[in-house]
Amino acid sequence: MRYGSLGQGGGATVADEPRVSNVGTAVGVKEIPYDYVATFKLTGNRGARSQDVITISTEGTFVAVSVGYSFVPAENAVAAPGAIPAPFTAAFAALFTSDVGRAFKAVAESALLRAGGVQFLYTIVDSGSGRELQNKAVHSVAGLGSADGERPFRPFARPVPFVPRATIRIEIEELSVGPLFKDGTLFLVLHGYKRLGE
């Protein structure tokens, strides 16, 4: 509550605070958390490009508030024959008597993800409106942060609405090279919420 002007008797009169509602939320609109995911199969070759298209459902407007990513190496990326560099073979054989390939795989994947994981350039375009969300391709760490949490995923400067049936085209250009990345899967996620009933 707030105090208004003085009344006839010199006492302050009490006025109700104006009620604040969710500005911009129409009656009957329900907001629910939702993520849209794009996936990319990597080749391990620098400069290789791939794209995925996300189609916004007809349930309502999707509002993206942040963007993030993760990388999953291929099943046998670091345990395939010849994947263990020669200097490591003897060292791992001395440390791990059971399965040298499995031990190396665990250590290599941990080191790979800790070192920043996969690196790539990306662009995001709202194909429906032709609107691009950047003027040039953006480096993954500069635009998205790192998947290990040291540089957490980036919120958009302002939430980005995508209307029903809109398409979001995401294109990546690989920068990371080698067998550790070949056939791995990159996930790029738009975090946000749906406005059902719009």
DAKA-V193953 format. One record per helix or strand of 2 or more residues. SS is the DSSP state (h for helix, s for strand). FROM is the first residue (numbers start at 1). TO is the last residue. If there is no record, write none. Layout:
<<SS,FROM,TO> <SS,FROM,TO>>
This chain:
<<s,2,6> <s,12,15> <s,30,41> <s,49,55> <s,60,72> <h,86,95> <h,100,114> <s,120,126> <s,131,132> <s,138,139> <h,140,144> <s,154,162> <s,167,174> <s,185,196>>
